Amino acid sequence: MPHSDLLPSLLLKLNENQLALEAAIMELTNWVEQRGSGDVAENVRGALTAIDRNEEFIKMTLAVMMAPE
């Protein structure tokens, strides 16, 4: 398999890892908020908005890269 064929699969796995990390961080954020650190939780949620903002573009790009030519 040529290295160029591996790139879409690699990017897909990296995206999956990114989304898993986002979910884990959100769980921790909720835990922190329940213990009275609402400001910290809100700051973390704000930082995670970049993942949400970029998710649809990443999915569309990966779909195009993985589609047969």
C-alpha positions in Angstrom: 0.0 0.0 0.0 1.5 3.3 -1.0 2.1 5.8 1.8 -0.3 8.3 0.2 -3.1 5.7 0.7 -2.4 5.7 4.5 -2.9 9.4 4.9 -6.7 9.4 5.0 -6.7 6.5 7.5 -4.2 8.2 9.7 -6.2 11.5 9.7 -9.4 9.6 10.5 -7.7 8.0 13.5 -6.3 11.3 14.7 -9.8 12.8 14.4 -11.2 10.0 16.4 -8.6 10.5 19.1 -9.3 14.2 19.1 -13.0 13.6 19.7 -12.3 11.1 22.4 -10.1 13.6 24.2 -12.8 16.2 23.9 -15.3 13.9 25.5 -12.9 13.1 28.3 -12.1 16.7 28.9 -15.9 17.5 29.0 -16.4 14.8 31.7 -13.7 16.4 33.8 -15.1 19.9 33.1 -18.5 18.8 34.4 -16.9 17.3 37.5 -15.0 20.5 38.2 -18.1 22.6 37.7 -20.1 20.4 40.1 -17.5 21.1 42.7 -17.9 24.9 42.5 -15.4 26.0 39.8 -17.8 27.3 37.3 -15.3 29.8 35.9 -12.8 27.1 35.2 -15.4 24.9 33.6 -16.6 27.8 31.4 -13.0 28.5 30.3 -12.4 24.9 29.3 -15.7 24.8 27.3 -14.7 27.9 25.5 -11.3 26.4 24.6 -13.1 23.3 23.3 -15.3 25.2 20.9 -12.5 25.0 18.2 -13.0 21.2 18.1 -16.8 21.7 17.5 -16.2 24.5 15.0 -13.8 22.4 12.9 -15.5 19.0 13.2 -17.8 19.2 10.1 -15.0 20.4 7.8 -12.7 17.6 9.0 -15.5 15.0 8.4 -16.2 16.3 4.9 -12.5 16.4 4.0 -11.9 12.9 5.2 -14.9 11.6 3.3 -13.5 13.2 0.1 -10.1 11.8 0.7 -11.4 8.3 1.4 -13.8 8.2 -1.6 -12.6 6.0 -4.5 -11.4 8.1 -7.4 
